[in-house]
Structure formats: C-alpha cells, structure tokens
Amino acid sequence: MKPIWHSLDISLDQLNEMSAGTMGAHLGMEFTEIGPDYLRIMMPVDFRTVQPYGLLHGGASAAMAETAGSVASALIIDPEKQICVGMEINANHIRGVREGYVHGIARPLHLGSTTHVWDIRITDDHHKLVCVSRLTVAVLPKKE
C-alpha cells in the first residue's frame, strides 16, 4: 500500500516533540506508530484524564481523537501551502476505563482537497472498544 502522507520524513520522536506544550502533552498523549494509512496514539487513564467517578472522561477521549485526526491531517497536507483545522467531532463512548492506557488509531474515511474525515477508534489495554469518533478537518490555504 502506498503511504498517504505528504512526506515520509517524519518520525514518532518528532511528532512527540512537536506536541510539547499542547493539551495532548498535558494529558500524557504519545504517538506510537505511523502506518501507511493510519496513525496510532496512546494516553494514560490517570488523574489528568478521569472524571469524578474514576472513569475515563469523555472529553479526554474526544481530545485524544481530535489530536490523532488533526495531526494525521497535518501529515497529509503540504505545510508550505496549507493548514488544517478541526471543523466537527463526535464521539460515542462505548465502555468505561478506570486504569491503564487507552489506544487510538486514526484512519481516513475521506481525503479531499478541502476536507478530511477521520475515523478514530479508541480501545483499552485489552483491545476492547472504548470510544468511536469521527473528525472532520478543514484544509485551508496558508495565508501569506
């Protein structure tokens, strides 16, 4: 399969370094794999990401999904000519998680010239589905 990325010249270390000072870094997110047509990310279930009942907060899942899809879109566009921004996200929370990590995989549903649509599946450490999310990203011309 031919990779979908604009450049194959990006490493996981670079992605994780670029996340410094962002919400993703604050919540402990870490990119773990760049495949030919997917991006994987993980996040701890801890004091930063749970709600008062001790379960993974739905907002943390949505933040993880948006991070994965937005970064994936950024890897597809030509950064010299374009930027990408989230337009819409939804998330269906399937199962609660109290400990360990959650793992997300972002795969494209649509890669157009002005929009990208991503399917992000989040699972627990036992590969059980936790959240299903869809993210729409606008691809805009970069202002000079």
JOVEN-V14042 format. One record per residue. PHI is phi in degrees with one decimal (* if undefined). PSI is psi in degrees with one decimal (none if undefined). D_FIRST is the distance of its C-alpha to the first C-alpha in whole Angstrom. Layout:
[[PHI	PSI	D_FIRST] [PHI	PSI	D_FIRST]]
This chain:
[[*	134.3	0] [-76.3	129.8	4] [-60.7	148.5	6] [-90.4	-6.9	9] [-77.2	146.8	12] [-62.2	-42.6	15] [-134.9	140.1	15] [-92.4	10.8	14] [-94.8	38.0	17] [-127.3	139.7	18] [-112.8	164.4	19] [-61.7	-38.6	20] [-59.4	-42.9	24] [-64.7	-43.3	24] [-60.1	-45.1	22] [-69.1	-34.8	25] [-66.4	-38.9	28] [-65.8	-20.6	27] [-81.8	-9.2	28] [-56.5	134.6	31] [80.8	10.8	34] [-109.6	171.4	32] [-58.3	-40.4	32] [-57.0	-44.5	29] [-66.1	-41.4	31] [-60.0	-36.3	34] [-87.9	1.1	33] [83.0	19.4	31] [-70.0	146.3	27] [-144.6	129.9	25] [-75.4	136.1	21] [-120.9	-18.1	20] [-162.2	138.6	16] [-115.4	111.5	13] [-98.4	-178.9	10] [-64.2	-28.3	7] [-143.5	29.0	8] [-154.4	161.4	12] [-133.0	130.7	15] [-107.2	146.5	17] [-143.8	153.6	21] [-135.3	158.8	24] [-148.8	138.4	28] [-74.3	150.4	31] [-99.2	99.9	34] [-148.6	-165.3	37] [-57.1	-23.3	40] [-81.6	-21.9	37] [-122.0	3.7	35] [-105.2	160.1	38] [-97.1	178.2	40] [-58.3	-23.8	44] [-81.1	-0.5	43] [86.0	7.4	41] [-96.1	153.1	38] [-51.9	128.5	35] [-73.0	134.2	36] [-59.3	-33.6	34] [-66.4	-32.9	34] [-68.2	-39.8	32] [-62.3	-43.7	29] [-64.6	-40.3	29] [-63.5	-39.2	29] [-65.7	-43.6	26] [-62.8	-45.2	24] [-65.7	-37.7	25] [-62.2	-48.1	24] [-61.6	-49.5	21] [-67.8	-41.3	20] [-65.9	-42.6	22] [-66.8	-39.7	21] [-59.8	-43.8	17] [-61.7	-40.6	18] [-62.2	-26.9	20] [-80.6	-12.7	17] [-94.5	-36.6	16] [-75.3	166.0	19] [-88.3	106.3	21] [-65.9	-14.1	23] [-76.3	-25.1	26] [-117.3	-18.4	26] [-137.9	160.1	25] [-129.1	164.9	26] [-136.5	141.8	25] [-138.2	146.1	27] [-66.0	137.8	27] [-108.6	-42.2	29] [-154.6	142.0	29] [-140.2	143.5	28] [-133.7	157.4	29] [-147.3	129.4	29] [-106.2	119.4	30] [-91.4	117.1	31] [-96.5	-42.0	31] [-145.5	144.3	33] [-81.5	152.1	35] [-134.8	135.0	34] [-110.9	-18.5	37] [-156.1	170.4	35] [85.2	-140.7	33] [-129.7	156.5	29] [-113.7	148.7	27] [-126.3	128.0	23] [-115.5	148.2	21] [-132.3	124.3	17] [-103.0	125.9	17] [-129.0	142.2	14] [-75.0	139.6	14] [-100.2	-29.7	16] [-153.6	131.1	17] [-126.4	86.3	16] [-97.2	-179.3	19] [-76.8	-22.4	21] [-120.9	-13.1	24] [-143.4	150.4	22] [-124.5	140.9	19] [-122.6	128.6	20] [-117.2	141.9	18] [-103.3	121.5	19] [-119.1	120.4	20] [-108.5	128.0	21] [-113.8	129.2	24] [-125.0	164.9	25] [-90.5	-173.7	28] [-63.7	-18.3	28] [-100.5	14.3	28] [67.3	19.6	25] [-87.4	138.2	27] [-66.4	128.1	26] [-108.2	-41.3	28] [-154.6	142.7	27] [-119.8	127.9	25] [-132.5	150.7	24] [-126.7	131.3	23] [-123.2	130.2	23] [-107.6	129.7	24] [-119.0	133.0	24] [-88.2	135.3	25] [-104.4	117.2	24] [-118.6	151.1	27] [-68.1	142.3	28] [-74.9	131.1	30] [-76.1	140.3	33] [-88.8	none	35]]
